[in-house]
Amino acid sequence: MSSRFTHLALNTAVALSLFATGCGKKVVETPQSDTPPPPTEAEVKGLIAATCLTLTNPFFKTIQEAMEDEASKHGYEVLFLSGDYDVAKQRNQIKDFIVRGADAIAINPCDSKAIGAAIKEANDAGIPVLTFDIKCQDPDAKVVSHIGTNNFQGGQLAGEAMIEAIGESGGQIVILDFRAVESCLERVRGFKEVIDRFNASRPSAESKIEIVAELPGDGDKEKSLRATEDALQAHPGFIGIFAINDPSALGAVAALEKAGRQDQVTIIGFDGQPEGKQAIKDGKIYADPIQFPDKIARETVRSIIAYLSGEEVPADQPIDSALYRKADAEADPELK
Protein backbone atom coordinates (compact mmCIF):
# COMPACT_ATOMS: atom_id res chain seq x y z
CA MET A 1 0.00 0.00 0.00
CA SER A 2 2.72 2.44 0.89
CA SER A 3 4.55 1.84 -2.41
CA ARG A 4 1.36 2.29 -4.47
CA PHE A 5 0.51 5.58 -2.73
CA THR A 6 4.07 6.79 -3.13
CA HIS A 7 3.95 6.05 -6.89
CA LEU A 8 0.57 7.82 -7.19
CA ALA A 9 1.86 10.89 -5.33
CA LEU A 10 4.89 11.14 -7.63
CA ASN A 11 2.70 10.93 -10.76
CA THR A 12 0.38 13.60 -9.38
CA ALA A 13 3.27 15.94 -8.56
CA VAL A 14 4.71 15.56 -12.07
CA ALA A 15 1.31 16.27 -13.65
CA LEU A 16 0.78 19.36 -11.52
CA SER A 17 4.26 20.57 -12.36
CA LEU A 18 3.63 20.19 -16.10
CA PHE A 19 0.24 21.91 -15.80
CA ALA A 20 1.78 24.84 -13.91
CA THR A 21 4.59 25.11 -16.45
CA GLY A 22 2.07 25.16 -19.30
CA CYS A 23 0.02 27.90 -17.61
CA GLY A 24 3.18 29.91 -17.04
CA LYS A 25 3.96 29.89 -20.75
CA LYS A 26 0.51 31.21 -21.61
CA VAL A 27 0.89 34.12 -19.18
CA VAL A 28 4.24 35.35 -20.52
CA GLU A 29 3.43 34.97 -24.25
CA THR A 30 2.10 38.52 -24.79
CA PRO A 31 1.88 40.19 -28.21
CA GLN A 32 4.95 42.18 -29.17
CA SER A 33 4.50 45.90 -29.93
CA ASP A 34 6.31 47.65 -32.78
CA THR A 35 6.34 50.87 -30.74
CA PRO A 36 9.58 51.32 -28.78
CA PRO A 37 9.09 51.85 -25.04
CA PRO A 38 9.39 55.42 -23.75
CA PRO A 39 12.81 56.34 -22.39
CA THR A 40 13.41 55.49 -18.76
CA GLU A 41 14.41 58.21 -16.32
CA ALA A 42 18.05 57.26 -16.84
CA GLU A 43 17.66 57.57 -20.65
CA VAL A 44 15.93 60.98 -20.70
CA LYS A 45 18.36 63.52 -22.15
CA GLY A 46 16.58 66.64 -20.99
CA LEU A 47 13.46 68.77 -20.68
CA ILE A 48 11.76 70.96 -23.28
CA ALA A 49 9.31 73.34 -21.59
CA ALA A 50 6.54 74.95 -23.64
CA THR A 51 3.68 77.37 -23.05
CA CYS A 52 0.91 78.31 -25.47
CA LEU A 53 -1.99 80.73 -25.82
CA THR A 54 -4.69 78.20 -24.84
CA LEU A 55 -5.42 74.49 -24.86
CA THR A 56 -9.15 74.98 -25.49
CA ASN A 57 -8.29 75.42 -29.19
CA PRO A 58 -7.76 72.05 -30.99
CA PHE A 59 -4.92 73.63 -32.98
CA PHE A 60 -2.79 73.82 -29.84
CA LYS A 61 -3.80 70.34 -28.64
CA THR A 62 -2.41 69.01 -31.92
CA ILE A 63 0.79 70.98 -31.35
CA GLN A 64 1.12 69.60 -27.82
CA GLU A 65 0.65 65.99 -28.90
CA ALA A 66 3.02 66.27 -31.87
CA MET A 67 5.67 68.06 -29.80
CA GLU A 68 5.55 65.36 -27.11
CA ASP A 69 5.74 62.61 -29.73
CA GLU A 70 8.65 64.18 -31.62
CA ALA A 71 10.60 64.95 -28.43
CA SER A 72 10.24 61.35 -27.20
CA LYS A 73 11.94 60.14 -30.39
CA HIS A 74 15.00 62.17 -29.41
CA GLY A 75 14.93 61.15 -25.74
CA TYR A 76 13.49 64.41 -24.39
CA GLU A 77 10.52 65.05 -22.13
CA VAL A 78 8.06 67.90 -22.75
CA LEU A 79 6.29 70.01 -20.15
CA PHE A 80 3.47 71.74 -22.05
CA LEU A 81 1.27 74.37 -20.36
CA SER A 82 -1.52 76.78 -21.32
CA GLY A 83 -1.19 80.50 -20.68
CA ASP A 84 -4.99 80.81 -20.87
CA TYR A 85 -4.74 84.13 -22.77
CA ASP A 86 -3.01 85.64 -19.71
CA VAL A 87 0.49 86.99 -20.34
CA ALA A 88 1.12 87.45 -16.59
CA LYS A 89 0.38 83.75 -16.05
CA GLN A 90 2.61 82.88 -18.98
CA ARG A 91 5.48 84.95 -17.57
CA ASN A 92 5.19 83.03 -14.28
CA GLN A 93 5.27 79.75 -16.19
CA ILE A 94 8.51 80.80 -17.88
CA LYS A 95 10.01 81.73 -14.50
CA ASP A 96 9.13 78.22 -13.30
CA PHE A 97 10.72 76.69 -16.41
CA ILE A 98 13.93 78.54 -15.55
CA VAL A 99 13.85 77.29 -11.95
CA ARG A 100 13.29 73.73 -13.20
CA GLY A 101 16.41 74.03 -15.36
CA ALA A 102 14.70 73.38 -18.69
CA ASP A 103 17.14 72.71 -21.53
CA ALA A 104 15.07 74.84 -23.92
CA ILE A 105 11.84 76.85 -23.82
CA ALA A 106 9.27 77.05 -26.64
CA ILE A 107 6.77 79.90 -26.41
CA ASN A 108 3.53 80.72 -28.19
CA PRO A 109 3.03 84.20 -26.66
CA CYS A 110 -0.27 85.43 -25.22
CA ASP A 111 0.99 88.95 -25.99
CA SER A 112 3.69 89.42 -28.62
CA LYS A 113 5.25 92.46 -26.94
CA ALA A 114 4.64 91.89 -23.23
CA ILE A 115 6.25 88.43 -23.30
CA GLY A 116 9.65 90.01 -23.99
CA ALA A 117 10.59 90.53 -20.33
CA ALA A 118 10.18 86.82 -19.54
CA ILE A 119 12.20 85.82 -22.60
CA LYS A 120 15.01 88.11 -21.46
CA GLU A 121 15.02 86.32 -18.08
CA ALA A 122 15.50 83.02 -19.91
CA ASN A 123 18.27 84.65 -21.98
CA ASP A 124 20.02 85.72 -18.76
CA ALA A 125 19.73 82.15 -17.45
CA GLY A 126 21.39 80.81 -20.60
CA ILE A 127 18.31 78.87 -21.73
CA PRO A 128 17.59 78.99 -25.48
CA VAL A 129 14.12 80.26 -26.43
CA LEU A 130 12.19 79.49 -29.61
CA THR A 131 8.74 80.76 -30.54
CA PHE A 132 6.08 78.88 -32.48
CA ASP A 133 2.97 80.13 -34.32
CA ILE A 134 3.16 83.63 -32.74
CA LYS A 135 6.30 85.79 -32.82
CA CYS A 136 7.76 87.91 -30.03
CA GLN A 137 7.84 91.60 -30.97
CA ASP A 138 10.34 92.77 -28.34
CA PRO A 139 13.59 93.56 -30.23
CA ASP A 140 15.66 93.18 -27.04
CA ALA A 141 14.50 89.61 -26.41
CA LYS A 142 16.73 86.97 -28.01
CA VAL A 143 14.82 84.23 -29.83
CA VAL A 144 16.83 81.47 -31.54
CA SER A 145 14.19 80.73 -34.16
CA HIS A 146 10.52 81.22 -34.96
CA ILE A 147 8.55 78.37 -36.53
CA GLY A 148 5.03 79.14 -37.73
CA THR A 149 2.56 79.67 -40.49
CA ASN A 150 3.32 82.26 -43.15
CA ASN A 151 0.41 84.32 -41.87
CA PHE A 152 0.71 87.15 -44.38
CA GLN A 153 0.49 84.63 -47.23
CA GLY A 154 -2.45 82.94 -45.48
CA GLY A 155 -4.19 86.30 -45.16
CA GLN A 156 -3.68 86.84 -48.88
CA LEU A 157 -5.39 83.52 -49.56
CA ALA A 158 -8.29 84.63 -47.35
CA GLY A 159 -8.59 87.86 -49.36
CA GLU A 160 -8.61 85.91 -52.62
CA ALA A 161 -11.33 83.62 -51.24
CA MET A 162 -13.45 86.62 -50.23
CA ILE A 163 -13.18 88.10 -53.74
CA GLU A 164 -13.97 84.70 -55.24
CA ALA A 165 -17.10 84.37 -53.06
CA ILE A 166 -18.45 87.91 -53.36
CA GLY A 167 -17.69 88.24 -57.04
CA GLU A 168 -17.45 91.42 -59.05
CA SER A 169 -20.31 93.26 -57.34
CA GLY A 170 -18.33 94.27 -54.24
CA GLY A 171 -19.98 95.15 -50.92
CA GLN A 172 -19.39 95.76 -47.23
CA ILE A 173 -17.41 93.33 -45.08
CA VAL A 174 -16.33 92.98 -41.44
CA ILE A 175 -13.08 91.67 -39.91
CA LEU A 176 -12.99 89.80 -36.58
CA ASP A 177 -9.41 90.36 -35.39
CA PHE A 178 -7.06 89.72 -32.45
CA ARG A 179 -4.82 92.76 -32.04
CA ALA A 180 -2.60 91.50 -29.22
CA VAL A 181 -1.25 88.64 -31.34
CA GLU A 182 1.22 89.31 -34.15
CA SER A 183 0.27 86.27 -36.24
CA CYS A 184 -3.33 87.50 -36.42
CA LEU A 185 -2.21 91.02 -37.32
CA GLU A 186 -0.19 89.51 -40.18
CA ARG A 187 -3.28 87.66 -41.44
CA VAL A 188 -5.24 90.90 -41.52
CA ARG A 189 -2.38 92.70 -43.32
CA GLY A 190 -2.25 90.01 -46.00
CA PHE A 191 -6.03 90.07 -46.36
CA LYS A 192 -6.11 93.85 -46.73
CA GLU A 193 -3.28 93.83 -49.27
CA VAL A 194 -5.34 91.65 -51.61
CA ILE A 195 -8.55 93.63 -51.03
CA ASP A 196 -6.73 96.93 -51.68
CA ARG A 197 -5.28 95.55 -54.90
CA PHE A 198 -8.74 94.40 -55.98
CA ASN A 199 -10.29 97.78 -55.18
CA ALA A 200 -7.62 99.62 -57.17
CA SER A 201 -8.79 97.80 -60.28
CA ARG A 202 -12.50 98.53 -59.82
CA PRO A 203 -14.23 101.07 -62.09
CA SER A 204 -16.54 102.50 -59.41
CA ALA A 205 -16.88 102.86 -55.63
CA GLU A 206 -19.98 100.65 -55.67
CA SER A 207 -18.03 97.70 -57.09
CA LYS A 208 -15.32 97.83 -54.42
CA ILE A 209 -15.09 95.80 -51.22
CA GLU A 210 -15.40 98.11 -48.22
CA ILE A 211 -14.19 97.08 -44.76
CA VAL A 212 -16.78 98.79 -42.55
CA ALA A 213 -15.64 97.41 -39.16
CA GLU A 214 -12.71 95.63 -37.50
CA LEU A 215 -13.97 94.14 -34.26
CA PRO A 216 -12.13 92.27 -31.46
CA GLY A 217 -13.17 88.63 -31.56
CA ASP A 218 -9.83 87.80 -29.92
CA GLY A 219 -9.81 84.31 -31.40
CA ASP A 220 -12.67 83.28 -29.11
CA LYS A 221 -16.01 81.83 -30.22
CA GLU A 222 -18.20 83.64 -27.65
CA LYS A 223 -16.49 87.01 -28.09
CA SER A 224 -16.77 86.68 -31.86
CA LEU A 225 -20.46 85.82 -31.58
CA ARG A 226 -21.05 89.04 -29.62
CA ALA A 227 -18.87 91.06 -32.00
CA THR A 228 -20.87 89.77 -34.98
CA GLU A 229 -24.12 90.68 -33.24
CA ASP A 230 -22.73 94.21 -32.76
CA ALA A 231 -21.81 94.35 -36.45
CA LEU A 232 -25.32 93.28 -37.46
CA GLN A 233 -26.71 96.20 -35.46
CA ALA A 234 -24.23 98.81 -36.69
CA HIS A 235 -23.86 97.65 -40.31
CA PRO A 236 -26.92 95.56 -41.24
CA GLY A 237 -25.99 95.52 -44.93
CA PHE A 238 -22.61 93.78 -44.74
CA ILE A 239 -22.19 90.64 -46.83
CA GLY A 240 -18.86 89.16 -45.73
CA ILE A 241 -16.77 88.35 -42.64
CA PHE A 242 -13.08 87.53 -42.42
CA ALA A 243 -12.39 85.81 -39.09
CA ILE A 244 -8.77 85.33 -38.02
CA ASN A 245 -9.32 81.73 -36.82
CA ASP A 246 -11.93 78.98 -36.77
CA PRO A 247 -13.35 79.69 -33.29
CA SER A 248 -13.97 83.28 -34.45
CA ALA A 249 -15.58 82.05 -37.66
CA LEU A 250 -17.79 79.60 -35.76
CA GLY A 251 -18.87 82.39 -33.41
CA ALA A 252 -19.87 84.41 -36.47
CA VAL A 253 -21.80 81.41 -37.81
CA ALA A 254 -23.75 81.15 -34.53
CA ALA A 255 -24.62 84.87 -34.55
CA LEU A 256 -25.78 84.81 -38.17
CA GLU A 257 -27.90 81.70 -37.60
CA LYS A 258 -29.46 83.35 -34.55
CA ALA A 259 -30.31 86.41 -36.67
CA GLY A 260 -31.51 84.36 -39.66
CA ARG A 261 -28.77 85.86 -41.85
CA GLN A 262 -26.67 82.74 -42.44
CA ASP A 263 -27.50 82.62 -46.18
CA GLN A 264 -26.73 86.31 -46.74
CA VAL A 265 -23.17 86.60 -45.39
CA THR A 266 -20.01 84.86 -46.63
CA ILE A 267 -17.56 83.78 -43.90
CA ILE A 268 -13.86 83.17 -44.49
CA GLY A 269 -12.09 81.55 -41.54
CA PHE A 270 -8.51 80.52 -40.86
CA ASP A 271 -6.88 77.38 -39.38
CA GLY A 272 -8.47 74.23 -40.75
CA GLN A 273 -9.56 72.74 -37.44
CA PRO A 274 -11.90 69.72 -37.69
CA GLU A 275 -14.95 71.77 -36.62
CA GLY A 276 -14.05 74.49 -39.11
CA LYS A 277 -13.59 71.97 -41.91
CA GLN A 278 -16.96 70.41 -41.07
CA ALA A 279 -18.59 73.86 -41.25
CA ILE A 280 -17.05 74.31 -44.71
CA LYS A 281 -18.50 70.98 -45.82
CA ASP A 282 -21.89 72.00 -44.40
CA GLY A 283 -21.76 75.31 -46.31
CA LYS A 284 -21.57 77.50 -43.18
CA ILE A 285 -18.02 78.75 -43.86
CA TYR A 286 -16.89 79.41 -47.43
CA ALA A 287 -13.18 78.57 -47.08
CA ASP A 288 -10.17 78.44 -44.73
CA PRO A 289 -6.50 79.05 -45.33
CA ILE A 290 -5.36 76.00 -43.37
CA GLN A 291 -2.36 75.65 -41.09
CA PHE A 292 -0.25 72.58 -40.38
CA PRO A 293 0.13 72.40 -36.58
CA ASP A 294 1.71 68.95 -36.61
CA LYS A 295 4.51 70.23 -38.86
CA ILE A 296 4.96 73.39 -36.76
CA ALA A 297 5.35 71.28 -33.60
CA ARG A 298 7.80 68.79 -35.08
CA GLU A 299 9.95 71.47 -36.71
CA THR A 300 10.07 73.31 -33.37
CA VAL A 301 11.37 70.22 -31.56
CA ARG A 302 13.84 69.37 -34.34
CA SER A 303 15.17 72.93 -34.26
CA ILE A 304 15.65 72.70 -30.49
CA ILE A 305 17.53 69.39 -30.81
CA ALA A 306 19.69 70.81 -33.61
CA TYR A 307 20.51 73.94 -31.61
CA LEU A 308 21.37 71.96 -28.48
CA SER A 309 23.66 69.82 -30.66
CA GLY A 310 25.57 72.91 -31.77
CA GLU A 311 24.04 73.25 -35.23
CA GLU A 312 22.99 76.50 -36.94
CA VAL A 313 19.22 77.06 -36.95
CA PRO A 314 17.41 79.51 -39.30
CA ALA A 315 16.04 82.55 -37.46
CA ASP A 316 12.70 82.35 -39.27
CA GLN A 317 11.03 79.18 -40.57
CA PRO A 318 7.73 80.08 -42.31
CA ILE A 319 5.31 77.33 -43.33
CA ASP A 320 2.92 78.27 -46.14
CA SER A 321 -0.81 77.69 -45.72
CA ALA A 322 -3.20 76.30 -48.35
CA LEU A 323 -6.79 77.25 -49.19
CA TYR A 324 -9.38 74.65 -48.15
CA ARG A 325 -12.77 74.92 -49.90
CA LYS A 326 -16.02 72.92 -49.94
CA ALA A 327 -14.68 70.55 -52.62
CA ASP A 328 -11.75 69.70 -50.35
CA ALA A 329 -14.10 69.12 -47.42
CA GLU A 330 -16.35 66.83 -49.46
CA ALA A 331 -13.31 64.72 -50.39
CA ASP A 332 -11.95 64.70 -46.82
CA PRO A 333 -12.25 61.15 -45.37
CA GLU A 334 -12.02 62.47 -41.79
CA LEU A 335 -15.30 64.42 -42.04
CA LYS A 336 -18.86 63.17 -41.60
Secondary structure, 3 states (H helix, E strand, C coil): CHHHHHHHHHHHHHHHHHHHHHHHHHHHCCCCCCCCCCCCCCCCCEEEEEEECCCCCHHHHHHHHHHHHHHHHCCEEEEEEECCCCHHHHHHHHHHHHHHCCCEEEECCCCCCCCHHHHHHHHHCCCCEEEECCCCCCCCCCCCEEEEECHHHHHHHHHHHHHHHHHHHCEEEEEEECCCCHHHHHHHHHHHHHHHHHHHCCCCHHHCEEEEEEEECCCCHHHHHHHHHHHHHHCCCCCEEEECCHHHHHHHHHHHHHHCCCCCCEEECCECCHHHHHHHHCCCCCEEEECCHHHHHHHHHHHHHHHHCCCCCCCEEEECCEEECHHHHHCCCCCC
